[in-house]
């Protein structure tokens, strides 16, 4: 069953600023809706660095194809994190949400698997092109998990192209900020 957008505001309206000044508030509200929608993918992408310390359990998916940094436990942590976020979103039941979270478990698995698969796909191509682990590969380092999540969730949710572009722009900028913060806090080894 496909979930359609349930927003009361068309995507084109969300990107325009009305002369009476309400458009700015509408645009900000739409940005908040999109960030809320993508929160499972964002947290899925943040989860793997937190399980890197579980040495005995943390085996690489494939050193040869993906490098030593992509691990089974990291992948599973991403899927679990996304599923927990969609569960919380279902519990919260925010009326401004652009999707219904009645099938929160399916959405969580799709967000998490998509985010982790996108990250693994980027790593695969990064290795094939000879880019060393930890070296920046802009914009793919910032958007891999977002594209993967959108592809997987796209089987259940239909978004307007304007919404997808806003998500990509927000994710690109937000990823850079969050990774720099993670590096500064010692959670990440690199700023990328």
N, C-alpha and C positions, 0 to 999 in steps of 0.2 A: 504494500500500500504506500503510495507516494504522499508525502506531506506537502501541502501547498503553503505559500506564505500567508499568514493570517493578519498581517499588518493592515491598518486602516489607511495607510498613507502610501500612495504609489511611489516607486523608486525615483521617478523623474521629479516629483515634488520635493523629495528629500534632498535633492542636490541643487535646488534653486533657492534664492533668497528673495522673499516677497517684499514689495515696497513698504508694507506696514511694519516690517521688522520681525514678523513671526517666522519667516523662513529660516533665520539663523537658529532659532530654537528647534524648529523641525529638523534641520540638518543635524544639530547636535544630538537630538533624540534618536535619529536614524543611526548615527555613528555608535551611540550607546547600544542600540539594538544589535548591530552587527558585531560589536565587541562581545556582547553577551552570547550571541550565537556561536562565535568562534572560540569562546573560552575553553571548551573541552580540548580543542586542538592546541591552543596555546599552552595549557597545563600539561598535555601529553608530551609536548616538545621539551618542557622544562623538567620532566620527571627523570629521564635517564641519568643525568649527572649525579643525582642523589643516591643512586644504587651502585655507583662505581666502586664503592668501598667494600662491597660484599664480594671479596676476592674469590672464594671457593665456588661461589654460585654463578659468577659473572663471566660466562664463556662467550667468546666472539661468535657471531652468527656465521661469518666466513672471513677469515683473515685475508684470504686470497682475493675475494671479490669485493669486500666492503671495508677491509681494514680491521684492525684490532679494537677500534673504538665503538663499533656497532655490536652490541651484545644482546643475547637472548633475554637476559633479565631487564636490560634497558628498554627493549621493545615491549616486553610484558608490562613494565612499569608505566610506559606511555599509554598503553591500552587501558590499564586499570585506572590511571589518573583521569583519562577522558570519561570513562564510564562512571566514576565517582562524581565528576562534575555534572554530567547529565542527570544523575540521580538527584543531586542537590537542586539543579534547575527544575526538575520535576516537582520536588518538595516545595520549592519557593513558589512556583506557579505564577511567575511574573506576567501580568496582563499585557505588557509591552513586548513580550517575546514574539519573534517572527515565525516560530514553529511551536507546535504542540509537543510536549515531552511525554506523551502517554506511552510511547515506545522508547523510553529513555535508554534502556539497555542496548537496544539495536543501534540507536544513534551514538551512544558512547563507544561501542565497539567500532562503528564505522569511522567516527572522528579519530579515535586512537590508532586504529589500524592504518587508516589513510595517512595520518601525520607521520607515523613511524615508517610506512612504506615509502612515502615521499622522501623522507630523510635517507633511507637506505638506497633508493634509486639515485639520488644525488651523489651519494658516496660511491656507488658503483661507477658512475660516469666520471667522477673526480679521479678515481684510481686509474681508470682506463686512459685518461688524459694526462696522467703523471703528476697531478697536483698532490703535494704531500699533505698528510694529516695535519690539521691545525693551521694550514695556510688558508687565507681568505679566498673565497670564490664567489664574488658578488655578481649578481643578485641571488644566485642559487642557494647560498648558505642561509639567506634570510627568508626565502619563499618556498623551499622544498616541501616542508611539512604542511604549509598552507595549501599549496596546490594539491598535494596528496589527499588532504582532508576534504577539500572541496570536490575532488573527483569521486571519492568514496561516498561522501554524504550526498552528492549530486544524484545518486540513485534513489534517494528518498525525499530530497528537498530541492525545490526549484528557486533559484535566485535570479534577479535581474542582473544584466551585465554591469549596470552602474554600481550595484551593490558589490559585485565581485571586484571591480576596480578599486572601490573604496577599501575593501578588505585587504587587497594586495598592498595598497599604499600604506594603510595603517600598520599592517603586519611588517612590512619592510622597515619602517621607521621604529616601530616598537621593538622589533627583534634586536636591532642594533643597541637601543637603550638598555634593554633587559640583559643582553649578553655582557655589555660593559659593566653593568651593576654586578652580575654574577661573577665576573672576573675579579672585580674589586673586592667582593666578599669572599673570594677563594673557592667558590663552588665550581667554577669553570677554569680550565687550563688556558684557554684562549679567549680573545674578545670577539671572535666571530661566531 
